[in-house]
Amino acid sequence: MEDLPPDLRPADLAEAYRVQEVLVGRLLEGSGGGPTSDEAIGYEAIGYKVACTSPIAQEALKIDRPVFGRLLSSTTFDSPATLSSDRFVHRVIEAEFGIRMGATVPDGSGPHTAATIARYVGQVLPSIEVVDHRFVDWSVGALPVAADNAIHGCWVRGEPATRDWRELNLADHEVTVTVDGRVATTGKGSAVLGHPLNVTAWLADELPRFGLRLQAGDYITTGVCTDVFEAVAGQVVTADFGRLGSVAITWQ
């Protein structure tokens, strides 16, 4: 569709997140295009995706801040993953720094910075988010995007880094995405609000505004750090995060 009908468009971000909450609930229950009811048993929300962490994305969506969606166990896969291309309307590839929280962020402990949120972070891992949506153009605006679970398709995660991520400068850490072994795009951690932990700090401060908070064990995918492109059947897409490891998807 071109856009949501006028009478169904969220009036503000709070309303968009209320729509998102209902959508996620229905996906976990097995309705609304998600898994069947029997398959949905045991599925859960496992964390958050953050979108619009770059100036280009914010300009396209006419918003001055990121938006968040929910990561679901039903749409999370371990690398290497083999995915059916016809499961998606779009297969937009986004190489992203993943975070797993090591401790719950206490209520009222913000505002946070990369330095203050680091104490709650447990692991950093390589990942690819596949963005998917039912809009003709994803730049319909921030409110429909937020309502549509921040146009999350699925998340493929690699193993957590074996070495201490605190030894690395994540802002300068480079990422290379290849398609069938050929370099498609490159980037680094500074593309997401200047540092992946800036995204984590933003999320820790933003969630309480909507009755949520970051908890121990939550996963976060912090936004695309390279240019994006759409994958097609037959391709093997790999995101190499150097000393943080790599993640790969084979598209059937």
N, C-alpha and C positions, 0 to 999 in steps of 0.2 A: 504494500500500500504506500501511497505517497506520504501520508501522515495519519495520525489518529483523528477521528471525527472531532470537530470543535467541542462538542458537548462531553467528550470523553478525555480531552487533554487535561493533565494535571494542572492545577492553578499555580502551584508553587512546588519547591523541592520537597517540602514535608509531605505533600499529597502524593508526589511521585514515589517517594519511598514507602508510603502506605500501600500503593498499588503493587510495588515491588514485593512487599512482604506477603501480600495475598498470592501473587504469582508464584513465589518461591514455595509457599505452603502447598499450593496445588501441585507443583512439580514434585515435591517430596511425597505427596499423597498418591501420585500416579495419574493425575489428570492434567489437563492443559497442555497436552503434547509431550508429557514426560513419560517415564517408564510405566508399565501397567501396575495395577495395585499390588499384585503378588510380587513383582520385581522390586517394588518400592520399599518393601519391608527392610528395615535397617539403614535406609538412606538417611543422610543428615546434612545439614549445613556445616562445613568444616572451616570456614573462614571468609575472606573477603578479596574481591578484585577491586583495584582502583583504576579508574579511567580518567582521561583528560589531565594527565600529569605533564603534558608538554604544551608550550604556547600554541603550536599549530593546531592541536586537537581542541584546545579551549577556544581558539578563534573560530574554528569550524562549527562548534556547537554553541557559540555565542554565550559563553559562561566564563567567569573569572576564577573558578575553583574546580578541583577535581570532583568526581562523583564516584560512589562505591556501589558494588553489587555483591552478591553472595556466591562463594564457591561451594559447590555441592559434591558430595561423594559420588553421586550418580554420573557426574560429568567430569570426574577427575581420573586421570590415567597415569600409570607409571611409565617412564621411558625405558626402552623404546616402545612406542605405541603404534599399532596398526589401526587406522580409522577408515571407515567407509565414507567416501566423499558425498554420497547421496543422502547421508544423514543430515547434512548441513545445507542451508540455502546459500551461505557464503562461508569461505574458509580463509578468513583474513589472519595472516600469521603475525604474531606479536611476540618477539623474544623479550622476556621479562625476568628481572631478578625476583626470586621467590624468597619469602621470609617465613620461618616458623617461630612463633612466640614461645619463649622459654618460661615466662611467668606472666601472670595476669597484671594488667596495668591498673593500679589502684584508682578508685574514684577520687576525683578532685586533685589528682597529682599533676595535671597540666597547668599551663600550656607546655608542650614538649618540643624539644629540638632533636636533631639527629643524635646529639651527645647524650641527652637525658633518656631517650627511648632505648638506646643501645643496651642498657642494663637488663631490659626485659626481653631482648631478642635472644633466641636460642640458636637457630641455625639459618644459614643462607644457602639457597639451592638454585640451580638453573631451571628455567621453565619456559614453555611456550603457551601462551593463551591463544586459542582460536576464537576470534570474534565472529559472531553470527547474528543476523537480524532479519526481520521481515519487511523492512522499509526499503523503498527503491533507492534511497540515498541515506547513508547513516548520519548525515549532517542535518537531520530534522530538528535538532535542538536538544538541549540538555534534559528537559523534562521527560519527553517520550523515551529517550535513551535510558535515563535513570529508572523509569517505570518498567522498562523491558530488561530488568536485571543488568543494567549497564551493558546491554547487547553481548552478554557472555554466551559463548558456544560450548567450549570445554577448556580444560586445563591439563597439560601434560607436564609432569614434574620429574626432574632428575633426582639422583641421590644427593643428600646434603653434603656440602663440602667436607672432605676428610681433614683438611687443615683448618686452623682457627681463622675464621673470616675476619676477625679483628686485626689480623696482620696485613690485610689488604686495604688499599684505598679504593673503595667501591665506586666513588665518583669517577675515577680515571680508569676503572676496570673495563677492558674492551670486550665486545661481544661480536662474533662473526656468524652470520646466517648463510648457510649454503643450501642449494637445491641440486640434488644429484651430484654433489661434490664440487659444484661451482659456486663461487661467492656471489650471493645475491644482494647483501646489504651488511653494513657494519654500524656499530654505535658503541656507546659506553654509558655508565651509570649516571653521569651528570645530566643525561637527557630527561630524567624523571625528577622534576623539582630540584635539580642540582645534585641529588644524592638519593639512592633508594631508601635510606633511613629518614630522609625528610618526608617521604611519602608515608612511611610508617608512623612518624610523629603526627603528621596531619590527620591520619586515620584515627589515631588514639584520641585526638582532641575532637574530631568530628562525630564519632559514633555516639558519645553521650548526649549530643543534641537531639538524637532520635531514639533514646532509650536503650542503647547498646554499648558494649565496651569490648576491648581486646582482652582475650583470655588466654591462659596458658594452653598451648597446643593449636591455637588458631594458625591457619596458613594465610599469607597475604601474597598476592601477585601485584607488583608495584607499578605496572604500566610499561608500555613499549619503549625500548631504548634504541631502536633502529627504525629505519623506514619500514613500511608495511607493504605487503603484497598478498594476492590471493592464490592459494595453492590449488592444484588440479590433480585429478586422479592419475596415478602412475608415478608421482614424484616422491622423493625422499627428502624431507626438510630437516636440517640439523642446525641447532643453535649451540655454538661452542663458546663457553664462558671461561675458557682458559683453565686456570687453577681451581675454578669452582665446578668444573665438569661440563658435561654437555647433555643435550636432550634431543631426541629424534622422533619424527613421525613419518611413517610410511602411509601414503594415501592410496587406497584401493578404489 
